[in-house]
Amino acid sequence: MGFQFQSVASLSSFVITDLGIDYTQLGLLIGLYLLPGVVIAYPSGLLGQRFGDKQIAVLGMTLMVAGGVLTALSHSYGIFLVGRLISGIGAVLLNVVLTKMVTDWFADRELGTALALLVSSWPVGIGIALIVLPPLAVAASASTASILTAVAATGVLALIAALYDVPATTSSATLPHPPAGFGVSPREFGFVSLAGIVWALFNVGYIILISFGPSLLIAQGISVKDAGIAISLASWTVIPTIALGGVLVDRLGHATTLMVTSLALLALSITLMPSTSSFALIAFIGAVGGLPCGAMLMLPTEVLSPESRGPGMGIFYTWYYVAMALLIPLAGFVRDFTGNPGAPLMFAGCLEIAAIAVLLLLRLLEQGRELRS
């Protein structure tokens, strides 16, 4: 999923030239992959309860294959948009049920580590896209590079269909009828929404760095190939620290301290990029950005009952997709409006600070609930 998502940003210079678009339209293409989540994330949780998580995951991968093929073969902005939208619908279905599938398997044992390992697959895909796709597009074509996303999705589709088993301890793998209302209590809805906003702001800031960082480096005189490799450091260094953060939370606790400290360092380092870009700084951004991931994905489990986990995860990811769909194009607009290639990264740093504020609000409300009870 990370590989297919990052394909547009990795090939941004080719996409802009081939389709004749500006950076705002490019930002729309990047964010469009996540736009379906605004309306599909919540129903995805209900569909998983009704038909089974594995069946929805297979459906999602099938749509990712179809959308990837259409995008690779398109020669107009409109068709490209449709293909990107189809891929995004599949990715939303997959993303929501994957988190629940892992939670079902590891709810009672090292959940932070398990969720951290799940999250690490996202930067792996992004890093591969940054390294592999630009050189392939130079050697062959952007369409040839894009078709690899459909090939990768086909392989994963086969693996899910062949290997995944529902854990025997899951009593709510399928439900004859979806839950009434939102499937969560008003308190759960409010708390899981705040958790989703934290996760959303954190991720948008990171994705803006990955998406607009290459154009910043190119403007600073680095080649297209080297810019992709340089920004990929933020994906490769994030991988081990995602797992490390999950282990630390499981072993030592202090999840809030870990999240606040990591977000503050991430905000500072991203805003330094326009003036002091370096391989070391990019690697540091990735390393710091990985630490809070497991703890953030545990936030929904803290406020949701097992029975409301499916729809609750859908609500959690709805906020994520709303932010991705709206704020990434806004970063593109900031780039066009200011004419400054570093402006989107300053915007990204502000989003990380906002994530800290929402996280602290969530903790404050949780403490107030505990005192009243």
N, C-alpha and C positions, 0 to 999 in steps of 0.2 A: 504494500500500500504506500509506504514511504517512497519507494522507487518510482511508482507511477505518479504520485503527487508531485514529486520534485522535477519530473521530466520537463515541464514547461519552463520553470525557472532556470534549470540547467541549460536549456536551449534558448534562453530568452533572446539573445541577439539574432538567432536564426528565425525565431517566431516573429519578432518585430519586423524583420526585413521581408520575410516571405509573405506575411499577411498585411503588411503596411499599416501597423497599429502603433499607438503611443504607449507610454508606461502605465497610464490609467487603465487602458484596455488589457494590457498584460497582467496588471494586478487583478483585474476581473477574471481573467482566465485561470490564474493561480487560485483565487478564492472560490471560483465556481465549483471546483472539485469538492469543496466542503459545504457549499450552499444547500444542497438537498437535506443536510442534517437539520436545518432549521425546522423542517416539517416532517422529516422521516425518522429522526433519532428516537423520539418518544414512541411512535408506533413500532419501531424496530424491537424495542424491549417487549412490547405486548405480543408481537408476532413470534418472537422467540419462545415466549411462554405458551403460545397457542399451538405452534407447529414444531417446536424443538429448535434449540440453538444451532445444531449442526446443519439442519435443513436451510436455515436462514443464512448461515455462513456460506454454504454452497451457492445459494442464489446470488449472494453478494459478489462472490468471485466470478460467477458467470457474467454478470453485468459489467464487471471490471474488464473482462476479456473483450466483450463486445464493444464497449466504449473505447478501449485502447486501440482496437483495430480501426474503428471509424475515425478517431483522431489522427492516427498515422496516415490514413489514406486521404484526408481532407485537404482541399486547396483553397478554402474560403473560410473567413472568420466565423460565419454562421454555422457551417457544418462542424468546424472545430469546437464551437461552443456546445453543440448538441452531443458530440462524442465525449467531451469533458464532463457534461452533465450526467450522462449515462454511467460513466465510470464512477463519478462521485456518489451516485445513488447506491451503487454496489459497495463502495467503500464505507458508506455510512452504515448500511446493514451489517457489514462485517465488523466494523469497529465496535459497535455497541455490544454485539453478542460475544465478541472475543473477550472483552473485559469481564463480562458475567461468567463466561466459561472458565476463565482462570480463577475468578473469585470462588466459584462453586468447587473447584478442585482443591483450593488451598485456603479456604476460609478459616480452618482451624490449625494451620501450620505454616508459618513463615510467609504470610500473605504479602508483606511488603517486598520481600525478595522476589517472589513470583511475579508480582505486578511490575516490578522494576525490570525484570528480564523481558516481560512482554513489551514494555515501552521501548526497550533498547532496540527492538527490531525496526522501529520507525527511523532512528538516525542511521542504522545500517543501510536501509534502502536509500535514504537521502544521500549518504556518502557515496554509495555505489553510483548513483545517478550523476553526481557532480564529477566523478572521475571518469566514468565510462562514456556517458552520452555525448559531451562536447567533442572529444576526439573522434568518435564514430561519425558524428555529423559532419565534421571537417573532411574526414576520409571518404564518406559516402554521401549521406544526405540527412536532413533532419527527420524525414519520414522513416528512414531506415533505423535511426536511433529510437524514434518513438514506438516502433512496432515491438521493440524489446519489452516494453511494459506489458503488452498483451501476452507475449510469450512467457514472461515471468508469472503473470496471473494464472495462466493455464497450468503451469507446473504446480503452483500452490493449491489450485482447485483440486487437482488429482490427489495431492497429499491429504488435504482435509477430508475428502470423500473416503479415502482408503484407510486412514489411520485414527481419526478422532473417535473417542468413546465418551459417552455421558457418564459422569461419576455415579456410582451406585448409591451414594449417600444423598444425591440430589432428589428431593421429593417433589420439586416443582419444575421438572424438566419440561413438561407440557401441561397445560391447563385446558379443560374443556371449554372454558369461557374466559375472556380477558377480564381483569379486575374492573370493578365499577369506578367511575370517575377517573381520576388521574392514577389510581392504583396505589396512591400514597396518602398519608394523612397531611393536613395543612402544615403541621410542624415539619414533617419530613420534606415536604415540597419546598418550604422556605430555606431550610438548612442545606439540602442537596443543591438548591439553586445557587447559594453562595459558594458552595464547594465547586460547582461547575464554572462559576465566573472566575474563581482563582485559577483553575486549570486552564481556562480559555485565555485569560490575559497573559499568563506565563508562556503558553504555546504560541500565541500570535507574535509576541516579541521575538521569540526564537526563530519563527518561520520568516519574519520580516528580515532578520539578519541573514538567513540562508538564501532568501529570495533576492534581496536587493544588495547584499554584500558583494557579489561578483561584479555588478555594474559599478560599484564604488571603487573596487580595486582596479578595474579596467580604466576608469577615469583617472586613476592615479598612475597609469602607465604600465600596468601588468597585462600580459596577453590573456586572451580568452581562456586558453587551456590552463595556464598557471593560476588564474583567478579562481577557476573551478576547483583546482587542487587545493589552493590555499583555504577557501571557505569550507572545503570538505573536512579540514582539520577539526572544525567545530562539531562535526558529526562523529568523527572517529574517536576524539577524546571524550565525547559525552558517553560513549557506550560503556566503558568500564566503571565510570563514576555513577551511572544510573544503577548498576548492580550494587556498587558499594553503598550508595545511599539507602537502598532497600535493606541491605544487611545491617547497616548501622541502626536503622529504625527498629528492626526486629530484635536486635541484640541489646541496644542501649536506650531506646526510646528518644525523648526530647525532639519529637517530630516538628513541633512549631518552631523551636530555635533553629533547627536545621533548615527549614523552609525559608524563614525570614532572612537568615544570614546569606543563604545561597542567592535568593532573589535580589538582595541589596548589592552583592558583589556582581551579579549578572548585569543589573542595571548600570552600574558604574562602568564596567568593562565594555559594554555595548556602546555607550555614549562616547567612549574614548576612541572608537574605531575611526571616525572621520578625520581625526587629527593625528593619531598615532597607530596606524595600521601596522601590524607585524604578525609573523607566524606565531610567535609566542603568545600574543594577546588573543589571537583567534583560538589557539589551543586552550588557553585558560578559560575563555568563554564556554567552550564545550565542556570542560571539566567541571566548572561550577554549575553549569546548567543541568548536568545530569543528577546531581545529588538530591534535589527535592522531589523527583518524579514519583518514586514509590510512595512517599509519604502523601503526596497530593492525591494519588489514585486510591489511597486508603480512606480519604475523607468521606466518600459516600458510604462506605461500610460502617463508619462510626455513627451515622444518623439514619440508616435504613434498616428495617427489619428484613430477615431473609425472604419473607413473603413478598415484600415490595421491591426487592432488589432489581428485578427486570425492568419495570417501568421507571424506577428511580434512576437507574443507569441511563435510561433514555432521556430523562429530564436533565441529568448531569451533562450529557453530551449535547443536548440541544443548545445550551448556553455556549458551549465550546464552538459549535458550528455557526451560531449567530455571529459570534465575535470574529471567527475566521472569515466568514463571508463578507462582513462589513468593514473590518478594520484593515485587511490586507489591501483591498482596492483604495482605501483611504490613504494608506502609506504610498501607493502609487500616485495618488492625487497630490500628496505633499511633495513628492519628487518633481512632478510636472510644474506645480505652482511655484515652488521655490527655485527650480533649476539647479538645486544642490543635491548631488548624489549621496551625500551623507545625511540628508534630512530624514529619510525613512528610519535610519538607525537611531537618531535622537528620539524620534517618535516611539520606537521599540523600547528604548530605555524607560520612557515615561510609563509605558504599559506595565513593565515589571514592578515599578514603584506602586502603581495602582493595585497590582495583585497582592502586594504586602498589606495594603490598607484593607482590602476585602477579607483577607485571611484573618487579620486581627479582629475585624468586626464579627466574623463567624465565631472565633474563639470567645469573644466577649459575650455573645448571645448564648453560647453553649454554657458558659459559666453561670449566667443569669438563670437559665433553665434548671441547672443543678441545684442552685441555691433555693429556688422556689419549690423544688421537689423534696 
